[in-house]
Amino acid sequence: MPEAEKAEARKRDAASHMVETSITLSDGRKITCLIYRSRYYGSGLSCDWHNTPQPKQP
């Protein structure tokens, strides 16, 4: 199998293990996260903190 096909197969495999979710923090803010789940390599969580609103000041 050519390298380009192998790379495309790896991308499809990785994408099939990703789930996008929205998490509501205890102060009410919502954050978008990606969850990576794999039977063989464990799991991971990555959240978009850069685009999450700043907490409201009391």
C-alpha positions as CSV (number, residue, x, y, z in Angstrom):
1,M,0.0,0.0,0.0
2,P,1.5,3.4,-1.0
3,E,2.3,5.9,1.8
4,A,-0.4,8.3,0.9
5,E,-3.0,5.6,1.3
6,K,-1.6,4.5,4.6
7,A,-1.7,8.2,5.8
8,E,-5.3,8.5,4.8
9,A,-6.3,5.2,6.5
10,R,-4.6,6.5,9.7
11,K,-6.6,9.8,9.5
12,R,-9.9,7.9,9.1
13,D,-9.0,5.6,12.0
14,A,-8.2,8.5,14.3
15,A,-11.4,10.4,13.3
16,S,-13.5,7.3,14.0
17,H,-12.3,7.4,17.6
18,M,-13.1,11.1,18.3
19,V,-16.2,12.5,19.8
20,E,-17.0,16.3,20.2
21,T,-18.8,17.2,23.3
22,S,-19.8,20.3,25.2
23,I,-19.1,20.4,28.9
24,T,-20.8,22.8,31.3
25,L,-18.5,24.0,34.1
26,S,-19.7,24.6,37.7
27,D,-19.9,28.3,37.1
28,G,-22.2,27.8,34.1
29,R,-19.7,28.4,31.3
30,K,-19.7,25.9,28.4
31,I,-16.5,24.6,26.8
32,T,-16.1,22.5,23.7
33,C,-13.9,19.4,24.1
34,L,-12.8,16.5,21.9
35,I,-12.6,13.0,23.5
36,Y,-10.3,10.4,21.9
37,R,-11.2,6.8,22.8
38,S,-9.2,3.8,21.7
39,R,-9.3,0.2,22.8
40,Y,-5.5,-0.1,22.3
41,Y,-3.9,3.2,23.3
42,G,-6.0,4.6,26.1
43,S,-8.1,7.8,25.9
44,G,-7.5,11.5,25.9
45,L,-9.4,14.8,26.4
46,S,-8.6,18.1,24.8
47,C,-10.7,21.3,25.5
48,D,-10.9,24.6,23.7
49,W,-10.0,26.9,26.7
50,H,-8.9,29.7,24.3
51,N,-12.5,30.3,23.1
52,T,-14.2,29.7,26.5
53,P,-15.6,32.9,28.1
54,Q,-13.8,34.3,31.1
55,P,-15.6,33.6,34.5
56,K,-17.8,36.4,35.7
57,Q,-16.3,38.4,38.5
58,P,-18.4,38.5,41.7
